[in-house]
Protein backbone atom coordinates (compact mmCIF):
# COMPACT_ATOMS: atom_id res chain seq x y z
CA UNK A 1 0.00 0.00 0.00
CA UNK A 2 1.33 3.40 -0.91
CA UNK A 3 1.32 5.93 1.91
CA UNK A 4 1.65 9.68 1.65
CA UNK A 5 2.87 11.77 4.56
CA UNK A 6 1.70 15.37 4.94
CA UNK A 7 3.31 17.66 7.52
CA UNK A 8 0.64 20.13 8.62
CA UNK A 9 2.59 21.34 11.67
CA UNK A 10 3.96 24.52 10.05
CA UNK A 11 0.36 25.61 9.40
CA UNK A 12 -1.71 24.07 12.16
CA UNK A 13 -1.24 21.72 15.08
CA UNK A 14 -4.18 19.35 14.87
CA UNK A 15 -5.78 18.36 18.18
CA UNK A 16 -6.92 14.81 18.86
CA UNK A 17 -10.53 15.93 18.51
CA UNK A 18 -9.82 17.63 15.15
CA UNK A 19 -8.05 14.51 13.87
CA UNK A 20 -11.02 12.38 14.94
CA UNK A 21 -13.47 14.61 13.05
CA UNK A 22 -11.16 14.82 10.01
CA UNK A 23 -11.30 11.02 9.83
CA UNK A 24 -15.09 11.03 10.23
CA UNK A 25 -15.50 13.69 7.52
CA UNK A 26 -13.39 11.60 5.11
CA UNK A 27 -14.54 7.99 5.66
CA UNK A 28 -13.19 6.86 2.29
CA UNK A 29 -9.62 7.71 3.33
CA UNK A 30 -7.50 5.63 5.69
CA UNK A 31 -5.75 8.23 7.81
CA UNK A 32 -3.12 7.83 10.51
CA UNK A 33 -0.95 10.31 12.37
CA UNK A 34 2.57 9.56 13.56
CA UNK A 35 4.06 10.73 16.86
CA UNK A 36 5.47 13.85 15.12
CA UNK A 37 1.92 14.88 14.18
CA UNK A 38 2.37 14.19 10.46
CA UNK A 39 -0.76 13.05 8.65
CA UNK A 40 -0.38 9.72 6.82
CA UNK A 41 -2.78 8.91 3.98
CA UNK A 42 -2.78 5.20 3.12
CA UNK A 43 -4.26 3.36 0.18
CA UNK A 44 -6.33 0.20 0.64
CA UNK A 45 -4.65 -3.20 0.55
CA UNK A 46 -4.96 -5.60 -2.36
CA UNK A 47 -7.01 -8.77 -2.31
CA UNK A 48 -4.27 -11.20 -1.26
CA UNK A 49 -3.15 -9.06 1.68
CA UNK A 50 -6.72 -8.28 2.73
CA UNK A 51 -7.61 -11.97 2.69
CA UNK A 52 -4.60 -12.95 4.76
CA UNK A 53 -5.28 -10.14 7.26
CA UNK A 54 -8.83 -11.47 7.67
CA UNK A 55 -7.64 -15.05 8.12
CA UNK A 56 -5.13 -14.01 10.79
CA UNK A 57 -7.73 -11.85 12.52
CA UNK A 58 -10.21 -14.74 12.46
CA UNK A 59 -7.69 -17.06 14.13
CA UNK A 60 -7.19 -14.47 16.85
CA UNK A 61 -10.96 -13.98 17.25
CA UNK A 62 -11.58 -17.72 17.63
CA UNK A 63 -8.85 -17.96 20.29
CA UNK A 64 -10.19 -14.87 22.07
CA UNK A 65 -13.79 -16.15 22.06
CA UNK A 66 -12.57 -19.31 23.75
CA UNK A 67 -10.34 -17.58 26.33
CA UNK A 68 -12.32 -14.34 26.82
CA UNK A 69 -9.06 -12.56 27.70
CA UNK A 70 -9.53 -9.38 25.70
CA UNK A 71 -10.75 -7.65 22.55
CA UNK A 72 -9.62 -8.11 18.92
CA UNK A 73 -9.49 -5.20 16.46
CA UNK A 74 -9.18 -5.01 12.68
CA UNK A 75 -7.23 -2.60 10.51
CA UNK A 76 -10.02 -0.02 10.55
CA UNK A 77 -9.46 0.67 14.26
CA UNK A 78 -7.33 3.69 15.07
CA UNK A 79 -5.64 3.80 18.48
CA UNK A 80 -4.54 7.03 20.16
CA UNK A 81 -1.09 5.94 21.32
CA UNK A 82 0.55 7.38 24.47
CA UNK A 83 3.36 8.84 22.31
CA UNK A 84 0.85 11.04 20.45
CA UNK A 85 0.45 8.95 17.30
CA UNK A 86 -2.86 7.70 15.90
CA UNK A 87 -2.19 4.30 14.38
CA UNK A 88 -4.19 1.45 12.84
CA UNK A 89 -2.42 -1.92 12.99
CA UNK A 90 -3.55 -4.63 10.57
CA UNK A 91 -4.62 -6.71 13.60
CA UNK A 92 -4.55 -5.71 17.27
CA UNK A 93 -5.49 -7.22 20.61
CA UNK A 94 -6.11 -5.51 23.97
CA UNK A 95 -6.37 -7.22 27.39
CA UNK A 96 -9.90 -7.11 28.81
CA UNK A 97 -8.91 -5.18 31.95
CA UNK A 98 -7.26 -2.45 29.83
CA UNK A 99 -10.38 -2.21 27.67
CA UNK A 100 -12.67 -2.13 30.71
CA UNK A 101 -10.67 0.78 32.18
CA UNK A 102 -11.79 3.03 29.29
CA UNK A 103 -14.93 5.15 29.38
CA UNK A 104 -17.76 4.51 26.93
CA UNK A 105 -16.75 7.63 24.97
CA UNK A 106 -13.11 6.51 24.78
CA UNK A 107 -14.20 3.11 23.46
CA UNK A 108 -16.42 4.75 20.84
CA UNK A 109 -13.76 7.10 19.46
CA UNK A 110 -10.06 6.25 19.01
CA UNK A 111 -9.18 4.22 22.12
CA UNK A 112 -6.44 6.08 24.03
CA UNK A 113 -4.14 3.16 24.68
CA UNK A 114 -1.45 1.00 23.20
CA UNK A 115 -2.73 -2.46 22.30
CA UNK A 116 -0.98 -5.36 24.02
CA UNK A 117 -0.38 -7.01 20.62
CA UNK A 118 -0.10 -5.65 17.08
CA UNK A 119 0.49 -7.29 13.73
CA UNK A 120 1.55 -5.72 10.47
CA UNK A 121 1.40 -7.83 7.30
CA UNK A 122 3.58 -6.42 4.54
CA UNK A 123 1.76 -5.64 1.29
CA UNK A 124 3.76 -5.83 -1.96
CA UNK A 125 3.78 -2.02 -2.12
CA UNK A 126 4.75 -1.43 1.54
CA UNK A 127 8.19 -0.05 2.26
CA UNK A 128 9.93 -2.24 4.83
CA UNK A 129 11.75 0.56 6.65
CA UNK A 130 8.53 2.55 7.05
CA UNK A 131 6.64 -0.47 8.40
CA UNK A 132 9.49 -1.25 10.80
CA UNK A 133 9.39 2.37 12.02
CA UNK A 134 5.65 2.00 12.59
CA UNK A 135 6.20 -1.15 14.69
CA UNK A 136 8.93 0.61 16.68
CA UNK A 137 6.46 3.43 17.33
CA UNK A 138 4.01 0.88 18.71
CA UNK A 139 6.70 -0.58 20.96
CA UNK A 140 7.78 2.80 22.36
CA UNK A 141 4.11 3.38 23.19
CA UNK A 142 3.96 0.25 25.35
CA UNK A 143 2.86 -2.54 23.00
CA UNK A 144 4.12 -5.79 24.54
CA UNK A 145 4.32 -8.01 21.42
CA UNK A 146 4.45 -7.11 17.74
CA UNK A 147 4.76 -9.23 14.61
CA UNK A 148 5.87 -7.92 11.23
CA UNK A 149 5.14 -10.61 8.65
CA UNK A 150 6.83 -10.29 5.26
CA UNK A 151 5.28 -12.82 2.87
CA UNK A 152 7.67 -12.23 -0.04
CA UNK A 153 10.75 -13.13 2.02
CA UNK A 154 8.90 -15.58 4.31
CA UNK A 155 10.31 -13.81 7.36
CA UNK A 156 8.76 -12.63 10.59
CA UNK A 157 10.20 -9.94 12.81
CA UNK A 158 9.13 -10.38 16.42
CA UNK A 159 9.15 -7.26 18.58
CA UNK A 160 8.98 -7.65 22.36
CA UNK A 161 8.82 -4.77 24.80
CA UNK A 162 12.31 -4.18 26.18
CA UNK A 163 14.05 -6.73 23.92
CA UNK A 164 15.95 -6.81 20.63
CA UNK A 165 14.03 -7.69 17.47
CA UNK A 166 14.11 -11.38 16.58
CA UNK A 167 13.88 -12.39 12.91
CA UNK A 168 12.58 -15.85 11.98
CA UNK A 169 13.06 -17.44 8.54
CA UNK A 170 10.06 -19.42 7.22
CA UNK A 171 8.52 -20.26 10.61
CA UNK A 172 5.53 -22.60 10.58
CA UNK A 173 3.90 -21.14 13.70
CA UNK A 174 4.05 -18.08 15.92
CA UNK A 175 3.25 -18.06 19.63
CA UNK A 176 1.34 -15.41 21.52
CA UNK A 177 3.81 -16.09 24.33
CA UNK A 178 2.80 -14.72 27.73
CA UNK A 179 0.95 -11.79 26.14
CA UNK A 180 -1.74 -14.02 24.55
CA UNK A 181 -1.35 -17.34 26.38
CA UNK A 182 -2.21 -20.36 24.28
CA UNK A 183 -2.55 -18.47 20.99
CA UNK A 184 -0.67 -20.09 18.11
CA UNK A 185 -0.82 -18.74 14.57
CA UNK A 186 -0.34 -21.39 11.88
CA UNK A 187 1.49 -19.72 8.99
CA UNK A 188 0.66 -22.09 6.10
CA UNK A 189 -2.25 -19.89 5.03
CA UNK A 190 -0.11 -16.75 5.28
CA UNK A 191 2.74 -17.93 3.08
MIGU-450484 format. One record per residue (C-alpha): residue number from 1; residue in one letter; x, y, z. Coordinates in steps of 0.5 Angstrom, whole numbers, padded with zeros to 4 digits. Layout:
<pts>
    k  r      X      Y      Z
  NUM  A      X      Y      Z
...
</pts>
This chain:
<pts>
    k  r      X      Y      Z
    1  X   0000   0000   0000
    2  X   0003   0007  -0002
    3  X   0003   0012   0004
    4  X   0003   0019   0003
    5  X   0006   0024   0009
    6  X   0003   0031   0010
    7  X   0007   0035   0015
    8  X   0001   0040   0017
    9  X   0005   0043   0023
   10  X   0008   0049   0020
   11  X   0001   0051   0019
   12  X  -0003   0048   0024
   13  X  -0002   0043   0030
   14  X  -0008   0039   0030
   15  X  -0012   0037   0036
   16  X  -0014   0030   0038
   17  X  -0021   0032   0037
   18  X  -0020   0035   0030
   19  X  -0016   0029   0028
   20  X  -0022   0025   0030
   21  X  -0027   0029   0026
   22  X  -0022   0030   0020
   23  X  -0023   0022   0020
   24  X  -0030   0022   0020
   25  X  -0031   0027   0015
   26  X  -0027   0023   0010
   27  X  -0029   0016   0011
   28  X  -0026   0014   0005
   29  X  -0019   0015   0007
   30  X  -0015   0011   0011
   31  X  -0011   0016   0016
   32  X  -0006   0016   0021
   33  X  -0002   0021   0025
   34  X   0005   0019   0027
   35  X   0008   0021   0034
   36  X   0011   0028   0030
   37  X   0004   0030   0028
   38  X   0005   0028   0021
   39  X  -0002   0026   0017
   40  X  -0001   0019   0014
   41  X  -0006   0018   0008
   42  X  -0006   0010   0006
   43  X  -0009   0007   0000
   44  X  -0013   0000   0001
   45  X  -0009  -0006   0001
   46  X  -0010  -0011  -0005
   47  X  -0014  -0018  -0005
   48  X  -0009  -0022  -0003
   49  X  -0006  -0018   0003
   50  X  -0013  -0017   0005
   51  X  -0015  -0024   0005
   52  X  -0009  -0026   0010
   53  X  -0011  -0020   0015
   54  X  -0018  -0023   0015
   55  X  -0015  -0030   0016
   56  X  -0010  -0028   0022
   57  X  -0015  -0024   0025
   58  X  -0020  -0029   0025
   59  X  -0015  -0034   0028
   60  X  -0014  -0029   0034
   61  X  -0022  -0028   0034
   62  X  -0023  -0035   0035
   63  X  -0018  -0036   0041
   64  X  -0020  -0030   0044
   65  X  -0028  -0032   0044
   66  X  -0025  -0039   0047
   67  X  -0021  -0035   0053
   68  X  -0025  -0029   0054
   69  X  -0018  -0025   0055
   70  X  -0019  -0019   0051
   71  X  -0021  -0015   0045
   72  X  -0019  -0016   0038
   73  X  -0019  -0010   0033
   74  X  -0018  -0010   0025
   75  X  -0014  -0005   0021
   76  X  -0020   0000   0021
   77  X  -0019   0001   0029
   78  X  -0015   0007   0030
   79  X  -0011   0008   0037
   80  X  -0009   0014   0040
   81  X  -0002   0012   0043
   82  X   0001   0015   0049
   83  X   0007   0018   0045
   84  X   0002   0022   0041
   85  X   0001   0018   0035
   86  X  -0006   0015   0032
   87  X  -0004   0009   0029
   88  X  -0008   0003   0026
   89  X  -0005  -0004   0026
   90  X  -0007  -0009   0021
   91  X  -0009  -0013   0027
   92  X  -0009  -0011   0035
   93  X  -0011  -0014   0041
   94  X  -0012  -0011   0048
   95  X  -0013  -0014   0055
   96  X  -0020  -0014   0058
   97  X  -0018  -0010   0064
   98  X  -0015  -0005   0060
   99  X  -0021  -0004   0055
  100  X  -0025  -0004   0061
  101  X  -0021   0002   0064
  102  X  -0024   0006   0059
  103  X  -0030   0010   0059
  104  X  -0036   0009   0054
  105  X  -0033   0015   0050
  106  X  -0026   0013   0050
  107  X  -0028   0006   0047
  108  X  -0033   0009   0042
  109  X  -0028   0014   0039
  110  X  -0020   0013   0038
  111  X  -0018   0008   0044
  112  X  -0013   0012   0048
  113  X  -0008   0006   0049
  114  X  -0003   0002   0046
  115  X  -0005  -0005   0045
  116  X  -0002  -0011   0048
  117  X  -0001  -0014   0041
  118  X   0000  -0011   0034
  119  X   0001  -0015   0027
  120  X   0003  -0011   0021
  121  X   0003  -0016   0015
  122  X   0007  -0013   0009
  123  X   0004  -0011   0003
  124  X   0008  -0012  -0004
  125  X   0008  -0004  -0004
  126  X   0009  -0003   0003
  127  X   0016   0000   0005
  128  X   0020  -0004   0010
  129  X   0024   0001   0013
  130  X   0017   0005   0014
  131  X   0013  -0001   0017
  132  X   0019  -0003   0022
  133  X   0019   0005   0024
  134  X   0011   0004   0025
  135  X   0012  -0002   0029
  136  X   0018   0001   0033
  137  X   0013   0007   0035
  138  X   0008   0002   0037
  139  X   0013  -0001   0042
  140  X   0016   0006   0045
  141  X   0008   0007   0046
  142  X   0008   0001   0051
  143  X   0006  -0005   0046
  144  X   0008  -0012   0049
  145  X   0009  -0016   0043
  146  X   0009  -0014   0035
  147  X   0010  -0018   0029
  148  X   0012  -0016   0022
  149  X   0010  -0021   0017
  150  X   0014  -0021   0011
  151  X   0011  -0026   0006
  152  X   0015  -0024   0000
  153  X   0022  -0026   0004
  154  X   0018  -0031   0009
  155  X   0021  -0028   0015
  156  X   0018  -0025   0021
  157  X   0020  -0020   0026
  158  X   0018  -0021   0033
  159  X   0018  -0015   0037
  160  X   0018  -0015   0045
  161  X   0018  -0010   0050
  162  X   0025  -0008   0052
  163  X   0028  -0013   0048
  164  X   0032  -0014   0041
  165  X   0028  -0015   0035
  166  X   0028  -0023   0033
  167  X   0028  -0025   0026
  168  X   0025  -0032   0024
  169  X   0026  -0035   0017
  170  X   0020  -0039   0014
  171  X   0017  -0041   0021
  172  X   0011  -0045   0021
  173  X   0008  -0042   0027
  174  X   0008  -0036   0032
  175  X   0006  -0036   0039
  176  X   0003  -0031   0043
  177  X   0008  -0032   0049
  178  X   0006  -0029   0055
  179  X   0002  -0024   0052
  180  X  -0003  -0028   0049
  181  X  -0003  -0035   0053
  182  X  -0004  -0041   0049
  183  X  -0005  -0037   0042
  184  X  -0001  -0040   0036
  185  X  -0002  -0037   0029
  186  X  -0001  -0043   0024
  187  X   0003  -0039   0018
  188  X   0001  -0044   0012
  189  X  -0005  -0040   0010
  190  X   0000  -0033   0011
  191  X   0005  -0036   0006
</pts>
